[in-house]
Structures are given as structure tokens and as C-alpha cells.
């Protein structure tokens, strides 16, 4: 595999997580037709009241980079930005597994 | 969804990561027939020479817990344990997305 993976943790401002989760679920919906996006899952951690983790797997990093400049993505990023206090990201190389 | 997700980071002892990755890929193969396992991906992070991350999504936490006592899983855990210096785990509730 030459796939590209990401774990992205968004920490929302107090009281803003639920709205942020909805925007990220819209982003997930908008991925349905995006070529090269194999996985985009929105997750709520069990121990961080303001946290949201997004798990992504892409055909390669080029496909991921290209997705960020889609009109839909840029509009969603603009709506999400004021809700977000911090972003942490772990870049991964998926080497195999089940379900992808 | 009432699904259950996990990011598990294994930190291998120096020089042991490649062997650990192979064992985790065997674990991924053994998941093929395990009921309730929707995703099991082995990933190498780009900035930690001894790290391996496993991304899992299960139908629910009961299915995940049950998988740990399968003979194959127990044998793999026993082989992997001496290679591992540390384990960190993030428990997640997947709320939606693409690819699962």
C-alpha cells in the first residue's frame, strides 16, 4: 500500500463540540463522491468532553491534499474554524488490515 | 451507531518494530472471520521510529472484548508482548462517516 492515513484531533471551545461534530459529519457526507477517500470516520473519545477525532485513509497524500481545496471542503473548514481551539494530527502509513 | 472504536499505539523496544508489525498484520488476517470486527488497520506513524498504531472499529465493545479471548488472539498477544515497551489507547465512539 502507498496509502496515507490521518488521525486528527479537534478540541472544540467549551459548548461547541456538538456543532463541530455535525459539521464534520457533513464533511464525511461530502466525501462520498470524492475520489481517493477510502475512509472518513468521525469519533467521540470517551474521556475528553471537548474532543473529536477524525480517522482518514486516502489512496495517497496527493488525493488528500487535493481534497482540501474542493469548494465544499473549504466552506466546511470556514464554518468549523471558529469552533476549534486546537488541532493535533498524527500522520500514518497504513500497511495492511481488514475493512479497507 | 453503537459502535466501538480504538486507536492503540504500541511502542516497540529498539529494533523490534518490524517484527511487531508482522505480528499485528497476522492479527489483522485473523480478524477476517471474526464477527463484529468492521475495521482493523495497522499503521506506521511518520515521526516515531518505534511506534505502530492500530485502528479498530467493532460492532460494539462486547464483540471487541470477546475477541481478546480467542485462541488466535491470545497466541499473538503472547508473541507480541516481549517486543512491546508501552501501550497507549484511545477509546472512541464512532458517530458516522464514509467507508464503514
N, CA and C atoms of all chains as a GROMACS GRO file, in nm:
protein
  600
    1UNK      N    1   0.083  -0.120   0.000
    1UNK     CA    2   0.000   0.000   0.000
    1UNK      C    3   0.088   0.126   0.000
    2UNK      N    4   0.046   0.228  -0.075
    2UNK     CA    5   0.111   0.359  -0.062
    2UNK      C    6   0.010   0.455  -0.003
    3UNK      N    7  -0.082   0.400   0.075
    3UNK     CA    8  -0.192   0.480   0.126
    3UNK      C    9  -0.143   0.580   0.232
    4UNK      N   10  -0.230   0.674   0.258
    4UNK     CA   11  -0.199   0.782   0.350
    4UNK      C   12  -0.310   0.787   0.455
    5UNK      N   13  -0.271   0.789   0.582
    5UNK     CA   14  -0.371   0.791   0.689
    5UNK      C   15  -0.352   0.909   0.782
    6UNK      N   16  -0.459   0.948   0.847
    6UNK     CA   17  -0.455   1.058   0.943
    6UNK      C   18  -0.546   1.028   1.061
    7UNK      N   19  -0.494   1.057   1.182
    7UNK     CA   20  -0.581   1.075   1.297
    7UNK      C   21  -0.577   1.225   1.325
    8UNK      N   22  -0.690   1.293   1.323
    8UNK     CA   23  -0.690   1.435   1.355
    8UNK      C   24  -0.778   1.459   1.476
    9UNK      N   25  -0.720   1.520   1.579
    9UNK     CA   26  -0.799   1.554   1.698
    9UNK      C   27  -0.831   1.702   1.697
   10UNK      N   28  -0.960   1.731   1.696
   10UNK     CA   29  -1.007   1.868   1.710
   10UNK      C   30  -1.052   1.886   1.856
   11UNK      N   31  -1.003   1.992   1.920
   11UNK     CA   32  -1.055   2.026   2.052
   11UNK      C   33  -1.142   2.150   2.035
   12UNK      N   34  -1.270   2.134   2.063
   12UNK     CA   35  -1.365   2.244   2.044
   12UNK      C   36  -1.361   2.339   2.163
   13UNK      N   37  -1.401   2.462   2.140
   13UNK     CA   38  -1.425   2.552   2.252
   13UNK      C   39  -1.543   2.497   2.334
   14UNK      N   40  -1.543   2.532   2.464
   14UNK     CA   41  -1.650   2.482   2.553
   14UNK      C   42  -1.788   2.502   2.491
   15UNK      N   43  -1.866   2.396   2.492
   15UNK     CA   44  -2.004   2.406   2.446
   15UNK      C   45  -2.021   2.397   2.295
   16UNK      N   46  -1.909   2.385   2.220
   16UNK     CA   47  -1.918   2.389   2.073
   16UNK      C   48  -1.900   2.251   2.009
   17UNK      N   49  -1.873   2.148   2.089
   17UNK     CA   50  -1.840   2.020   2.026
   17UNK      C   51  -1.952   1.963   1.941
   18UNK      N   52  -2.075   1.969   1.991
   18UNK     CA   53  -2.184   1.906   1.916
   18UNK      C   54  -2.202   1.969   1.778
   19UNK      N   55  -2.188   2.102   1.772
   19UNK     CA   56  -2.198   2.171   1.643
   19UNK      C   57  -2.083   2.127   1.552
   20UNK      N   58  -1.964   2.118   1.610
   20UNK     CA   59  -1.847   2.076   1.532
   20UNK      C   60  -1.865   1.934   1.477
   21UNK      N   61  -1.919   1.846   1.561
   21UNK     CA   62  -1.944   1.707   1.517
   21UNK      C   63  -2.038   1.708   1.396
   22UNK      N   64  -2.141   1.790   1.401
   22UNK     CA   65  -2.236   1.795   1.288
   22UNK      C   66  -2.167   1.842   1.160
   23UNK      N   67  -2.080   1.941   1.172
   23UNK     CA   68  -2.008   1.990   1.054
   23UNK      C   69  -1.915   1.881   1.000
   24UNK      N   70  -1.849   1.808   1.091
   24UNK     CA   71  -1.759   1.701   1.046
   24UNK      C   72  -1.838   1.587   0.980
   25UNK      N   73  -1.960   1.562   1.028
   25UNK     CA   74  -2.044   1.460   0.964
   25UNK      C   75  -2.088   1.506   0.824
   26UNK      N   76  -2.110   1.636   0.809
   26UNK     CA   77  -2.136   1.690   0.674
   26UNK      C   78  -2.014   1.670   0.585
   27UNK      N   79  -1.896   1.693   0.643
   27UNK     CA   80  -1.772   1.670   0.566
   27UNK      C   81  -1.764   1.524   0.524
   28UNK      N   82  -1.798   1.433   0.617
   28UNK     CA   83  -1.796   1.289   0.584
   28UNK      C   84  -1.892   1.260   0.469
   29UNK      N   85  -2.012   1.319   0.474
   29UNK     CA   86  -2.109   1.300   0.364
   29UNK      C   87  -2.052   1.349   0.232
   30UNK      N   88  -1.985   1.464   0.238
   30UNK     CA   89  -1.934   1.523   0.114
   30UNK      C   90  -1.820   1.439   0.056
   31UNK      N   91  -1.762   1.348   0.136
   31UNK     CA   92  -1.655   1.260   0.088
   31UNK      C   93  -1.709   1.146   0.003
   32UNK      N   94  -1.840   1.124   0.008
   32UNK     CA   95  -1.898   1.008  -0.060
   32UNK      C   96  -1.852   0.999  -0.205
   33UNK      N   97  -1.844   1.113  -0.272
   33UNK     CA   98  -1.810   1.112  -0.414
   33UNK      C   99  -1.665   1.154  -0.441
   34UNK      N  100  -1.589   1.173  -0.333
   34UNK     CA  101  -1.450   1.219  -0.354
   34UNK      C  102  -1.360   1.100  -0.386
   35UNK      N  103  -1.298   1.106  -0.501
   35UNK     CA  104  -1.210   1.000  -0.546
   35UNK      C  105  -1.086   0.994  -0.455
   36UNK      N  106  -1.050   0.873  -0.415
   36UNK     CA  107  -0.928   0.857  -0.336
   36UNK      C  108  -0.951   0.855  -0.187
   37UNK      N  109  -1.072   0.887  -0.141
   37UNK     CA  110  -1.102   0.882   0.003
   37UNK      C  111  -1.162   0.746   0.037
   38UNK      N  112  -1.085   0.662   0.106
   38UNK     CA  113  -1.132   0.527   0.139
   38UNK      C  114  -1.203   0.520   0.274
   39UNK      N  115  -1.167   0.609   0.363
   39UNK     CA  116  -1.226   0.606   0.498
   39UNK      C  117  -1.227   0.746   0.557
   40UNK      N  118  -1.340   0.784   0.616
   40UNK     CA  119  -1.350   0.913   0.685
   40UNK      C  120  -1.452   0.893   0.797
   41UNK      N  121  -1.403   0.874   0.919
   41UNK     CA  122  -1.492   0.841   1.031
   41UNK      C  123  -1.479   0.947   1.140
   42UNK      N  124  -1.592   0.995   1.188
   42UNK     CA  125  -1.596   1.094   1.296
   42UNK      C  126  -1.620   1.017   1.427
   43UNK      N  127  -1.536   1.044   1.526
   43UNK     CA  128  -1.540   0.969   1.653
   43UNK      C  129  -1.540   1.062   1.773
   44UNK      N  130  -1.612   1.021   1.877
   44UNK     CA  131  -1.611   1.094   2.003
   44UNK      C  132  -1.531   1.012   2.106
   45UNK      N  133  -1.426   1.073   2.164
   45UNK     CA  134  -1.348   1.000   2.264
   45UNK      C  135  -1.424   0.989   2.395
   46UNK      N  136  -1.391   0.884   2.474
   46UNK     CA  137  -1.470   0.861   2.596
   46UNK      C  138  -1.426   0.948   2.713
   47UNK      N  139  -1.313   1.017   2.700
   47UNK     CA  140  -1.261   1.087   2.818
   47UNK      C  141  -1.226   1.235   2.793
   48UNK      N  142  -1.270   1.291   2.681
   48UNK     CA  143  -1.239   1.432   2.657
   48UNK      C  144  -1.365   1.502   2.611
   49UNK      N  145  -1.428   1.580   2.700
   49UNK     CA  146  -1.559   1.636   2.671
   49UNK      C  147  -1.560   1.731   2.550
   50UNK      N  148  -1.444   1.789   2.515
   50UNK     CA  149  -1.442   1.883   2.400
   50UNK      C  150  -1.375   1.823   2.277
   51UNK      N  151  -1.338   1.695   2.283
   51UNK     CA  152  -1.259   1.636   2.174
   51UNK      C  153  -1.343   1.566   2.068
   52UNK      N  154  -1.293   1.568   1.946
   52UNK     CA  155  -1.346   1.489   1.834
   52UNK      C  156  -1.226   1.436   1.757
   53UNK      N  157  -1.226   1.308   1.723
   53UNK     CA  158  -1.119   1.251   1.641
   53UNK      C  159  -1.176   1.212   1.506
   54UNK      N  160  -1.103   1.246   1.400
   54UNK     CA  161  -1.141   1.201   1.267
   54UNK      C  162  -1.034   1.104   1.216
   55UNK      N  163  -1.079   0.987   1.171
   55UNK     CA  164  -0.989   0.886   1.115
   55UNK      C  165  -1.004   0.889   0.963
   56UNK      N  166  -0.894   0.909   0.893
   56UNK     CA  167  -0.900   0.912   0.746
   56UNK      C  168  -0.800   0.815   0.685
   57UNK      N  169  -0.841   0.752   0.576
   57UNK     CA  170  -0.746   0.678   0.492
   57UNK      C  171  -0.770   0.720   0.347
   58UNK      N  172  -0.660   0.756   0.282
   58UNK     CA  173  -0.663   0.805   0.144
   58UNK      C  174  -0.576   0.717   0.054
   59UNK      N  175  -0.608   0.716  -0.075
   59UNK     CA  176  -0.528   0.640  -0.172
   59UNK      C  177  -0.381   0.682  -0.163
   60UNK      N  178  -0.358   0.810  -0.150
   60UNK     CA  179  -0.223   0.863  -0.131
   60UNK      C  180  -0.235   1.007  -0.080
   61UNK      N  181  -0.123   1.067  -0.043
   61UNK     CA  182  -0.129   1.201   0.015
   61UNK      C  183  -0.169   1.306  -0.089
   62UNK      N  184  -0.143   1.278  -0.216
   62UNK     CA  185  -0.183   1.372  -0.322
   62UNK      C  186  -0.336   1.385  -0.326
   63UNK      N  187  -0.406   1.271  -0.318
   63UNK     CA  188  -0.553   1.273  -0.318
   63UNK      C  189  -0.604   1.351  -0.196
   64UNK      N  190  -0.537   1.331  -0.080
   64UNK     CA  191  -0.580   1.405   0.039
   64UNK      C  192  -0.560   1.555   0.022
   65UNK      N  193  -0.441   1.595  -0.024
   65UNK     CA  194  -0.411   1.737  -0.041
   65UNK      C  195  -0.512   1.802  -0.137
   66UNK      N  196  -0.542   1.730  -0.246
   66UNK     CA  197  -0.636   1.784  -0.346
   66UNK      C  198  -0.773   1.809  -0.284
   67UNK      N  199  -0.814   1.720  -0.192
   67UNK     CA  200  -0.949   1.731  -0.134
   67UNK      C  201  -0.965   1.860  -0.053
   68UNK      N  202  -0.854   1.910   0.001
   68UNK     CA  203  -0.863   2.029   0.088
   68UNK      C  204  -0.900   2.155   0.010
   69UNK      N  205  -0.879   2.152  -0.121
   69UNK     CA  206  -0.912   2.273  -0.198
   69UNK      C  207  -1.045   2.261  -0.273
   70UNK      N  208  -1.120   2.153  -0.244
   70UNK     CA  209  -1.256   2.145  -0.300
   70UNK      C  210  -1.344   2.253  -0.237
   71UNK      N  211  -1.435   2.308  -0.315
   71UNK     CA  212  -1.521   2.415  -0.263
   71UNK      C  213  -1.595   2.374  -0.136
   72UNK      N  214  -1.652   2.252  -0.139
   72UNK     CA  215  -1.727   2.204  -0.022
   72UNK      C  216  -1.638   2.199   0.101
   73UNK      N  217  -1.518   2.144   0.085
   73UNK     CA  218  -1.426   2.132   0.198
   73UNK      C  219  -1.391   2.270   0.253
   74UNK      N  220  -1.362   2.363   0.164
   74UNK     CA  221  -1.322   2.497   0.209
   74UNK      C  222  -1.436   2.566   0.283
   75UNK      N  223  -1.559   2.546   0.235
   75UNK     CA  224  -1.674   2.606   0.303
   75UNK      C  225  -1.691   2.547   0.443
   76UNK      N  226  -1.672   2.414   0.454
   76UNK     CA  227  -1.687   2.348   0.585
   76UNK      C  228  -1.577   2.392   0.681
   77UNK      N  229  -1.455   2.402   0.628
   77UNK     CA  230  -1.343   2.446   0.713
   77UNK      C  231  -1.371   2.586   0.768
   78UNK      N  232  -1.424   2.670   0.683
   78UNK     CA  233  -1.454   2.807   0.726
   78UNK      C  234  -1.561   2.811   0.837
   79UNK      N  235  -1.661   2.722   0.824
   79UNK     CA  236  -1.764   2.717   0.929
   79UNK      C  237  -1.709   2.658   1.058
   80UNK      N  238  -1.617   2.563   1.045
   80UNK     CA  239  -1.568   2.491   1.164
   80UNK      C  240  -1.465   2.573   1.242
   81UNK      N  241  -1.386   2.650   1.170
   81UNK     CA  242  -1.269   2.715   1.232
   81UNK      C  243  -1.300   2.790   1.363
   82UNK      N  244  -1.406   2.872   1.369
   82UNK     CA  245  -1.432   2.947   1.493
   82UNK      C  246  -1.468   2.860   1.613
   83UNK      N  247  -1.504   2.733   1.585
   83UNK     CA  248  -1.545   2.643   1.693
   83UNK      C  249  -1.426   2.571   1.756
   84UNK      N  250  -1.311   2.577   1.688
   84UNK     CA  251  -1.197   2.491   1.722
   84UNK      C  252  -1.091   2.567   1.801
   85UNK      N  253  -1.053   2.509   1.917
   85UNK     CA  254  -0.947   2.569   1.998
   85UNK      C  255  -0.810   2.517   1.957
   86UNK      N  256  -0.801   2.389   1.924
   86UNK     CA  257  -0.672   2.326   1.892
   86UNK      C  258  -0.692   2.211   1.794
   87UNK      N  259  -0.588   2.185   1.715
   87UNK     CA  260  -0.587   2.068   1.625
   87UNK      C  261  -0.456   1.993   1.646
   88UNK      N  262  -0.462   1.863   1.665
   88UNK     CA  263  -0.343   1.778   1.670
   88UNK      C  264  -0.359   1.669   1.566
   89UNK      N  265  -0.250   1.638   1.498
   89UNK     CA  266  -0.262   1.544   1.388
   89UNK      C  267  -0.150   1.440   1.392
   90UNK      N  268  -0.186   1.316   1.365
   90UNK     CA  269  -0.087   1.208   1.356
   90UNK      C  270  -0.092   1.155   1.214
   91UNK      N  271   0.019   1.164   1.142
   91UNK     CA  272   0.024   1.115   1.004
   91UNK      C  273   0.070   0.971   1.004
   92UNK      N  274   0.003   0.889   0.923
   92UNK     CA  275   0.026   0.745   0.927
   92UNK      C  276   0.043   0.687   0.788
   93UNK      N  277   0.113   0.574   0.783
   93UNK     CA  278   0.117   0.496   0.661
   93UNK      C  279   0.051   0.362   0.690
   94UNK      N  280  -0.074   0.343   0.640
   94UNK     CA  281  -0.140   0.214   0.662
   94UNK      C  282  -0.063   0.104   0.589
   95UNK      N  283  -0.033  -0.005   0.658
   95UNK     CA  284   0.045  -0.111   0.593
   95UNK      C  285  -0.037  -0.238   0.569
   96UNK      N  286  -0.159  -0.242   0.617
   96UNK     CA  287  -0.243  -0.358   0.588
   96UNK      C  288  -0.354  -0.368   0.689
   97UNK      N  289  -0.447  -0.459   0.662
   97UNK     CA  290  -0.553  -0.477   0.759
   97UNK      C  291  -0.683  -0.522   0.698
   98UNK      N  292  -0.786  -0.521   0.780
   98UNK     CA  293  -0.920  -0.564   0.742
   98UNK      C  294  -1.012  -0.442   0.731
   99UNK      N  295  -1.096  -0.440   0.626
   99UNK     CA  296  -1.201  -0.339   0.621
   99UNK      C  297  -1.168  -0.220   0.534
  100UNK      N  298  -1.051  -0.223   0.469
  100UNK     CA  299  -1.019  -0.113   0.376
  100UNK      C  300  -0.981  -0.171   0.239
  101UNK      N  301  -2.526   0.476   1.546
  101UNK     CA  302  -2.426   0.368   1.569
  101UNK      C  303  -2.404   0.345   1.719
  102UNK      N  304  -2.388   0.220   1.760
  102UNK     CA  305  -2.341   0.193   1.896
  102UNK      C  306  -2.204   0.128   1.886
  103UNK      N  307  -2.133   0.164   1.780
  103UNK     CA  308  -2.005   0.101   1.752
  103UNK      C  309  -1.900   0.144   1.855
  104UNK      N  310  -1.792   0.067   1.855
  104UNK     CA  311  -1.683   0.088   1.949
  104UNK      C  312  -1.554   0.099   1.869
  105UNK      N  313  -1.476   0.205   1.894
  105UNK     CA  314  -1.352   0.225   1.820
  105UNK      C  315  -1.233   0.235   1.912
  106UNK      N  316  -1.117   0.203   1.858
  106UNK     CA  317  -0.992   0.211   1.934
  106UNK      C  318  -0.880   0.260   1.844
  107UNK      N  319  -0.799   0.353   1.897
  107UNK     CA  320  -0.665   0.378   1.843
  107UNK      C  321  -0.570   0.320   1.947
  108UNK      N  322  -0.488   0.226   1.910
  108UNK     CA  323  -0.392   0.170   2.005
  108UNK      C  324  -0.251   0.195   1.953
  109UNK      N  325  -0.170   0.263   2.036
  109UNK     CA  326  -0.031   0.285   1.998
  109UNK      C  327   0.059   0.190   2.074
  110UNK      N  328   0.129   0.107   1.999
  110UNK     CA  329   0.231   0.020   2.057
  110UNK      C  330   0.367   0.085   2.033
  111UNK      N  331   0.446   0.097   2.138
  111UNK     CA  332   0.585   0.141   2.121
  111UNK      C  333   0.674   0.020   2.141
  112UNK      N  334   0.744  -0.018   2.034
  112UNK     CA  335   0.828  -0.137   2.040
  112UNK      C  336   0.962  -0.105   2.105
  113UNK      N  337   1.027  -0.207   2.159
  113UNK     CA  338   1.166  -0.190   2.200
  113UNK      C  339   1.250  -0.165   2.075
  114UNK      N  340   1.364  -0.096   2.094
  114UNK     CA  341   1.450  -0.065   1.980
  114UNK      C  342   1.476  -0.188   1.893
  115UNK      N  343   1.460  -0.171   1.764
  115UNK     CA  344   1.492  -0.279   1.669
  115UNK      C  345   1.383  -0.383   1.654
  116UNK      N  346   1.273  -0.371   1.730
  116UNK     CA  347   1.171  -0.476   1.729
  116UNK      C  348   1.044  -0.438   1.652
  117UNK      N  349   1.039  -0.314   1.600
  117UNK     CA  350   0.913  -0.272   1.540
  117UNK      C  351   0.870  -0.357   1.420
  118UNK      N  352   0.966  -0.390   1.333
  118UNK     CA  353   0.927  -0.462   1.212
  118UNK      C  354   0.865  -0.597   1.245
  119UNK      N  355   0.922  -0.665   1.345
  119UNK     CA  356   0.866  -0.795   1.387
  119UNK      C  357   0.726  -0.774   1.445
  120UNK      N  358   0.712  -0.669   1.524
  120UNK     CA  359   0.581  -0.640   1.584
  120UNK      C  360   0.477  -0.610   1.475
  121UNK      N  361   0.516  -0.534   1.372
  121UNK     CA  362   0.424  -0.503   1.262
  121UNK      C  363   0.378  -0.633   1.196
  122UNK      N  364   0.469  -0.727   1.175
  122UNK     CA  365   0.431  -0.854   1.112
  122UNK      C  366   0.329  -0.930   1.197
  123UNK      N  367   0.350  -0.930   1.328
  123UNK     CA  368   0.256  -1.000   1.418
  123UNK      C  369   0.118  -0.932   1.413
  124UNK      N  370   0.119  -0.798   1.408
  124UNK     CA  371  -0.009  -0.725   1.403
  124UNK      C  372  -0.080  -0.748   1.270
  125UNK      N  373  -0.003  -0.765   1.162
  125UNK     CA  374  -0.065  -0.797   1.033
  125UNK      C  375  -0.125  -0.938   1.037
  126UNK      N  376  -0.059  -1.030   1.108
  126UNK     CA  377  -0.119  -1.164   1.129
  126UNK      C  378  -0.250  -1.150   1.207
  127UNK      N  379  -0.247  -1.063   1.307
  127UNK     CA  380  -0.370  -1.038   1.385
  127UNK      C  381  -0.480  -0.986   1.293
  128UNK      N  382  -0.443  -0.892   1.204
  128UNK     CA  383  -0.540  -0.837   1.109
  128UNK      C  384  -0.598  -0.949   1.021
  129UNK      N  385  -0.510  -1.037   0.972
  129UNK     CA  386  -0.558  -1.150   0.891
  129UNK      C  387  -0.656  -1.237   0.970
  130UNK      N  388  -0.622  -1.259   1.096
  130UNK     CA  389  -0.706  -1.348   1.177
  130UNK      C  390  -0.843  -1.285   1.206
  131UNK      N  391  -0.855  -1.154   1.183
  131UNK     CA  392  -0.983  -1.084   1.204
  131UNK      C  393  -1.081  -1.109   1.090
  132UNK      N  394  -1.029  -1.160   0.977
  132UNK     CA  395  -1.113  -1.175   0.857
  132UNK      C  396  -1.246  -1.243   0.890
  133UNK      N  397  -1.241  -1.345   0.974
  133UNK     CA  398  -1.361  -1.422   1.002
  133UNK      C  399  -1.424  -1.389   1.137
  134UNK      N  400  -1.368  -1.288   1.205
  134UNK     CA  401  -1.420  -1.256   1.338
  134UNK      C  402  -1.545  -1.169   1.325
  135UNK      N  403  -1.654  -1.220   1.377
  135UNK     CA  404  -1.781  -1.148   1.373
  135UNK      C  405  -1.773  -1.021   1.458
  136UNK      N  406  -1.820  -0.911   1.401
  136UNK     CA  407  -1.826  -0.788   1.478
  136UNK      C  408  -1.707  -0.695   1.457
  137UNK      N  409  -1.602  -0.744   1.388
  137UNK     CA  410  -1.485  -0.659   1.359
  137UNK      C  411  -1.503  -0.595   1.222
  138UNK      N  412  -1.528  -0.464   1.220
  138UNK     CA  413  -1.553  -0.394   1.094
  138UNK      C  414  -1.426  -0.335   1.034
  139UNK      N  415  -1.330  -0.304   1.118
  139UNK     CA  416  -1.206  -0.241   1.069
  139UNK      C  417  -1.092  -0.277   1.163
  140UNK      N  418  -0.978  -0.313   1.104
  140UNK     CA  419  -0.857  -0.340   1.182
  140UNK      C  420  -0.740  -0.307   1.091
  141UNK      N  421  -0.682  -0.189   1.110
  141UNK     CA  422  -0.576  -0.142   1.020
  141UNK      C  423  -0.448  -0.116   1.099
  142UNK      N  424  -0.338  -0.168   1.047
  142UNK     CA  425  -0.206  -0.149   1.108
  142UNK      C  426  -0.137  -0.033   1.036
  143UNK      N  427  -0.087   0.064   1.113
  143UNK     CA  428  -0.032   0.187   1.056
  143UNK      C  429   0.104   0.219   1.117
  144UNK      N  430   0.192   0.273   1.034
  144UNK     CA  431   0.322   0.320   1.082
  144UNK      C  432   0.320   0.473   1.082
  145UNK      N  433   0.347   0.536   1.199
  145UNK     CA  434   0.348   0.682   1.205
  145UNK      C  435   0.474   0.737   1.139
  146UNK      N  436   0.465   0.862   1.089
  146UNK     CA  437   0.579   0.915   1.014
  146UNK      C  438   0.689   0.972   1.102
  147UNK      N  439   0.664   0.983   1.234
  147UNK     CA  440   0.764   1.052   1.316
  147UNK      C  441   0.805   0.976   1.442
  148UNK      N  442   0.770   0.848   1.451
  148UNK     CA  443   0.810   0.773   1.570
  148UNK      C  444   0.869   0.640   1.527
  149UNK      N  445   1.001   0.627   1.529
  149UNK     CA  446   1.066   0.509   1.472
  149UNK      C  447   1.026   0.377   1.538
  150UNK      N  448   0.979   0.380   1.663
  150UNK     CA  449   0.941   0.256   1.730
  150UNK      C  450   0.790   0.238   1.744
  151UNK      N  451   0.712   0.329   1.682
  151UNK     CA  452   0.568   0.328   1.702
  151UNK      C  453   0.490   0.250   1.597
  152UNK      N  454   0.379   0.192   1.638
  152UNK     CA  455   0.281   0.132   1.548
  152UNK      C  456   0.144   0.169   1.604
  153UNK      N  457   0.053   0.214   1.517
  153UNK     CA  458  -0.084   0.244   1.559
  153UNK      C  459  -0.178   0.144   1.494
  154UNK      N  460  -0.271   0.092   1.571
  154UNK     CA  461  -0.375   0.006   1.516
  154UNK      C  462  -0.509   0.078   1.531
  155UNK      N  463  -0.582   0.088   1.419
  155UNK     CA  464  -0.715   0.149   1.418
  155UNK      C  465  -0.818   0.037   1.414
  156UNK      N  466  -0.909   0.035   1.510
  156UNK     CA  467  -1.012  -0.069   1.512
  156UNK      C  468  -1.151  -0.009   1.521
  157UNK      N  469  -1.246  -0.070   1.450
  157UNK     CA  470  -1.388  -0.039   1.472
  157UNK      C  471  -1.463  -0.172   1.487
  158UNK      N  472  -1.541  -0.180   1.594
  158UNK     CA  473  -1.617  -0.301   1.627
  158UNK      C  474  -1.766  -0.270   1.635
  159UNK      N  475  -1.847  -0.373   1.612
  159UNK     CA  476  -1.993  -0.356   1.622
  159UNK      C  477  -2.030  -0.297   1.757
  160UNK      N  478  -1.964  -0.347   1.863
  160UNK     CA  479  -1.984  -0.293   1.998
  160UNK      C  480  -1.869  -0.342   2.084
  161UNK      N  481  -1.861  -0.290   2.208
  161UNK     CA  482  -1.747  -0.325   2.293
  161UNK      C  483  -1.751  -0.471   2.336
  162UNK      N  484  -1.871  -0.529   2.339
  162UNK     CA  485  -1.883  -0.671   2.375
  162UNK      C  486  -1.812  -0.758   2.271
  163UNK      N  487  -1.833  -0.728   2.142
  163UNK     CA  488  -1.766  -0.804   2.035
  163UNK      C  489  -1.614  -0.789   2.047
  164UNK      N  490  -1.569  -0.668   2.080
  164UNK     CA  491  -1.424  -0.648   2.096
  164UNK      C  492  -1.370  -0.729   2.214
  165UNK      N  493  -1.436  -0.719   2.328
  165UNK     CA  494  -1.390  -0.791   2.446
  165UNK      C  495  -1.383  -0.941   2.419
  166UNK      N  496  -1.485  -0.993   2.351
  166UNK     CA  497  -1.490  -1.137   2.321
  166UNK      C  498  -1.371  -1.179   2.235
  167UNK      N  499  -1.330  -1.090   2.142
  167UNK     CA  500  -1.221  -1.125   2.050
  167UNK      C  501  -1.090  -1.147   2.123
  168UNK      N  502  -1.072  -1.081   2.238
  168UNK     CA  503  -0.944  -1.091   2.309
  168UNK      C  504  -0.923  -1.229   2.369
  169UNK      N  505  -1.030  -1.304   2.387
  169UNK     CA  506  -1.010  -1.438   2.445
  169UNK      C  507  -1.013  -1.549   2.340
  170UNK      N  508  -1.012  -1.512   2.212
  170UNK     CA  509  -0.997  -1.615   2.109
  170UNK      C  510  -0.856  -1.674   2.117
  171UNK      N  511  -0.844  -1.804   2.088
  171UNK     CA  512  -0.713  -1.869   2.096
  171UNK      C  513  -0.608  -1.798   2.010
  172UNK      N  514  -0.647  -1.763   1.886
  172UNK     CA  515  -0.552  -1.699   1.795
  172UNK      C  516  -0.503  -1.566   1.854
  173UNK      N  517  -0.597  -1.488   1.907
  173UNK     CA  518  -0.560  -1.357   1.963
  173UNK      C  519  -0.466  -1.376   2.081
  174UNK      N  520  -0.497  -1.472   2.168
  174UNK     CA  521  -0.414  -1.492   2.286
  174UNK      C  522  -0.273  -1.536   2.248
  175UNK      N  523  -0.262  -1.621   2.144
  175UNK     CA  524  -0.130  -1.665   2.099
  175UNK      C  525  -0.050  -1.547   2.042
  176UNK      N  526  -0.118  -1.460   1.966
  176UNK     CA  527  -0.050  -1.344   1.908
  176UNK      C  528  -0.007  -1.244   2.016
  177UNK      N  529  -0.093  -1.224   2.115
  177UNK     CA  530  -0.059  -1.134   2.226
  177UNK      C  531   0.066  -1.185   2.299
  178UNK      N  532   0.071  -1.316   2.318
  178UNK     CA  533   0.186  -1.375   2.387
  178UNK      C  534   0.316  -1.355   2.309
  179UNK      N  535   0.307  -1.367   2.175
  179UNK     CA  536   0.427  -1.346   2.092
  179UNK      C  537   0.468  -1.199   2.090
  180UNK      N  538   0.368  -1.110   2.092
  180UNK     CA  539   0.397  -0.967   2.078
  180UNK      C  540   0.449  -0.905   2.208
  181UNK      N  541   0.403  -0.956   2.320
  181UNK     CA  542   0.428  -0.888   2.448
  181UNK      C  543   0.577  -0.855   2.473
  182UNK      N  544   0.671  -0.951   2.450
  182UNK     CA  545   0.812  -0.919   2.480
  182UNK      C  546   0.870  -0.809   2.391
  183UNK      N  547   0.802  -0.779   2.279
  183UNK     CA  548   0.855  -0.677   2.186
  183UNK      C  549   0.810  -0.536   2.223
  184UNK      N  550   0.712  -0.527   2.314
  184UNK     CA  551   0.643  -0.401   2.339
  184UNK      C  552   0.691  -0.334   2.467
  185UNK      N  553   0.732  -0.205   2.453
  185UNK     CA  554   0.774  -0.127   2.570
  185UNK      C  555   0.654  -0.059   2.637
  186UNK      N  556   0.562  -0.009   2.556
  186UNK     CA  557   0.448   0.068   2.609
  186UNK      C  558   0.326   0.053   2.519
  187UNK      N  559   0.209   0.066   2.580
  187UNK     CA  560   0.083   0.068   2.504
  187UNK      C  561   0.002   0.189   2.550
  188UNK      N  562  -0.047   0.268   2.456
  188UNK     CA  563  -0.139   0.378   2.487
  188UNK      C  564  -0.264   0.358   2.403
  189UNK      N  565  -0.380   0.383   2.464
  189UNK     CA  566  -0.503   0.353   2.393
  189UNK      C  567  -0.603   0.467   2.407
  190UNK      N  568  -0.670   0.498   2.298
  190UNK     CA  569  -0.776   0.599   2.297
  190UNK      C  570  -0.906   0.529   2.259
  191UNK      N  571  -1.003   0.530   2.351
  191UNK     CA  572  -1.132   0.466   2.324
  191UNK      C  573  -1.226   0.567   2.260
  192UNK      N  574  -1.296   0.522   2.157
  192UNK     CA  575  -1.377   0.613   2.076
  192UNK      C  576  -1.516   0.557   2.053
  193UNK      N  577  -1.608   0.650   2.027
  193UNK     CA  578  -1.741   0.612   1.980
  193UNK      C  579  -1.759   0.669   1.840
  194UNK      N  580  -1.749   0.582   1.737
  194UNK     CA  581  -1.770   0.632   1.601
  194UNK      C  582  -1.914   0.679   1.586
  195UNK      N  583  -1.932   0.800   1.531
  195UNK     CA  584  -2.068   0.853   1.518
  195UNK      C  585  -2.114   0.861   1.373
  196UNK      N  586  -2.026   0.833   1.279
  196UNK     CA  587  -2.068   0.834   1.139
  196UNK      C  588  -1.948   0.850   1.048
  197UNK      N  589  -1.974   0.834   0.919
  197UNK     CA  590  -1.863   0.853   0.826
  197UNK      C  591  -1.875   0.771   0.701
  198UNK      N  592  -1.767   0.772   0.626
  198UNK     CA  593  -1.759   0.701   0.499
  198UNK      C  594  -1.663   0.584   0.514
  199UNK      N  595  -1.703   0.468   0.454
  199UNK     CA  596  -1.607   0.358   0.445
  199UNK      C  597  -1.625   0.252   0.552
  200UNK      N  598  -1.727   0.268   0.639
  200UNK     CA  599  -1.752   0.164   0.739
  200UNK      C  600  -1.898   0.120   0.732
   0.00000   0.00000   0.00000
